[in-house]
Amino acid sequence: MELEKDDIEETGINSRGMKKEREAEIKVRLTEIDKENDSRLQQMRQDYMNRIKQAKVPAEKEKILMEMGERLKSTEEALQEDRKRQEQNLLKLLKDRQKKNLKQHVKKINEEREQLFVQVDNLKI
């Protein structure tokens, strides 16, 4: 128990297993974010395509197309920045959760150790 406790306290959340766990969860969540962002962009493209189809004058179609290009570019940039922010927040949240779980595990080990000491003391008496 003492070795396990020392190992946990020494490596903490920087162990290979914990890093792999974080990376796997981040990958899953970022995939969900990417799907949502792609859906938003696809919907925006579709809305603009519908507007282009409804336009009668070629100049109006060209204007809508230019607006679409600018808006898609700015939206993609905003979504990329948002994704980076969400990734950082997610990483911080996962690290905090892992730290909390490790503290609870160390506390449990300490309690078990104390119980063993009490049992050994009772046997001596």
C-alpha positions as CSV (number, residue, x, y, z in Angstrom):
1,M,0.0,0.0,0.0
2,E,2.8,2.4,0.9
3,L,4.5,1.8,-2.4
4,E,1.3,2.4,-4.3
5,K,0.7,5.6,-2.4
6,D,4.3,6.8,-3.0
7,D,4.0,6.0,-6.7
8,I,0.7,7.9,-7.0
9,E,2.1,10.9,-5.1
10,E,5.3,10.9,-7.2
11,T,3.9,10.5,-10.7
12,G,0.5,12.1,-10.0
13,I,-1.4,12.9,-13.2
14,N,1.7,12.9,-15.3
15,S,1.8,9.1,-15.5
16,R,1.6,7.5,-19.0
17,G,-1.7,5.9,-18.1
18,M,-3.3,9.2,-17.0
19,K,-2.0,11.0,-20.1
20,K,-3.4,8.4,-22.4
21,E,-6.7,8.5,-20.6
22,R,-6.8,12.3,-21.0
23,E,-5.8,12.2,-24.7
24,A,-8.5,9.6,-25.4
25,E,-11.2,11.6,-23.8
26,I,-10.0,14.8,-25.4
27,K,-10.0,13.1,-28.8
28,V,-13.6,11.9,-28.3
29,R,-14.9,15.3,-27.2
30,L,-13.0,17.2,-29.9
31,T,-14.5,14.9,-32.5
32,E,-17.9,15.8,-31.2
33,I,-17.0,19.5,-31.4
34,D,-15.7,19.1,-34.9
35,K,-18.9,17.4,-36.0
36,E,-21.0,20.2,-34.6
37,N,-18.8,22.9,-36.2
38,D,-19.0,21.1,-39.6
39,S,-22.7,20.9,-39.2
40,R,-22.9,24.6,-38.6
41,L,-20.8,25.4,-41.6
42,Q,-22.8,23.0,-43.8
43,Q,-26.0,24.6,-42.7
44,M,-24.6,28.1,-43.4
45,R,-23.4,27.0,-46.9
46,Q,-26.9,25.5,-47.6
47,D,-28.6,28.7,-46.5
48,Y,-26.4,30.8,-48.9
49,M,-26.9,28.3,-51.7
50,N,-30.7,28.6,-51.3
51,R,-30.3,32.4,-51.4
52,I,-28.2,32.2,-54.6
53,K,-30.8,29.9,-56.2
54,Q,-33.5,32.5,-55.4
55,A,-31.6,35.4,-56.8
56,K,-32.5,36.4,-60.3
57,V,-29.8,38.8,-61.3
58,P,-26.2,37.5,-61.9
59,A,-24.8,40.6,-60.0
60,E,-27.0,39.7,-57.0
61,K,-25.8,36.1,-57.1
62,E,-22.2,37.3,-57.3
63,K,-22.8,39.6,-54.3
64,I,-24.3,36.8,-52.2
65,L,-21.4,34.5,-53.2
66,M,-18.8,37.1,-52.1
67,E,-20.7,37.6,-48.8
68,M,-20.8,33.8,-48.3
69,G,-17.0,33.5,-48.8
70,E,-16.2,36.2,-46.3
71,R,-18.7,35.0,-43.7
72,L,-17.6,31.3,-44.0
73,K,-14.0,32.4,-43.6
74,S,-14.6,34.5,-40.5
75,T,-16.9,31.8,-39.1
76,E,-14.3,29.1,-39.6
77,E,-11.6,31.2,-37.9
78,A,-14.0,31.9,-35.0
79,L,-14.8,28.2,-34.7
80,Q,-11.1,27.3,-34.7
81,E,-10.3,29.7,-31.9
82,D,-13.3,28.4,-30.0
83,R,-12.1,24.9,-30.5
84,K,-8.6,25.8,-29.1
85,R,-10.2,27.4,-26.1
86,Q,-12.5,24.4,-25.5
87,E,-9.5,22.1,-25.8
88,Q,-7.6,24.0,-23.2
89,N,-10.6,24.2,-20.8
90,L,-11.2,20.4,-21.3
91,L,-7.6,19.6,-20.6
92,K,-7.7,21.7,-17.4
93,L,-10.9,20.1,-16.3
94,L,-9.6,16.6,-16.9
95,K,-6.4,17.2,-15.1
96,D,-8.4,18.7,-12.1
97,R,-10.7,15.7,-12.1
98,Q,-7.7,13.3,-12.2
99,K,-6.0,15.2,-9.3
100,K,-9.2,14.9,-7.3
101,N,-9.5,11.2,-7.9
102,L,-5.9,10.6,-7.0
103,K,-6.3,12.5,-3.8
104,Q,-9.3,10.4,-2.9
105,H,-7.4,7.3,-3.7
106,V,-4.5,8.3,-1.5
107,K,-6.9,9.2,1.3
108,K,-8.5,5.7,0.9
109,I,-5.0,4.1,1.1
110,N,-4.2,6.1,4.2
111,E,-7.5,5.0,5.9
112,E,-6.8,1.4,5.0
113,R,-3.3,1.7,6.4
114,E,-4.6,3.2,9.6
115,Q,-7.2,0.4,10.0
116,L,-4.4,-2.2,9.6
117,F,-2.3,-0.4,12.3
118,V,-5.3,-0.5,14.6
119,Q,-5.9,-4.2,13.9
120,V,-2.2,-5.0,14.6
121,D,-2.3,-3.0,17.8
122,N,-5.5,-4.9,18.9
123,L,-3.8,-8.2,18.2
124,K,-0.8,-7.3,20.3
125,I,-3.1,-6.6,23.3
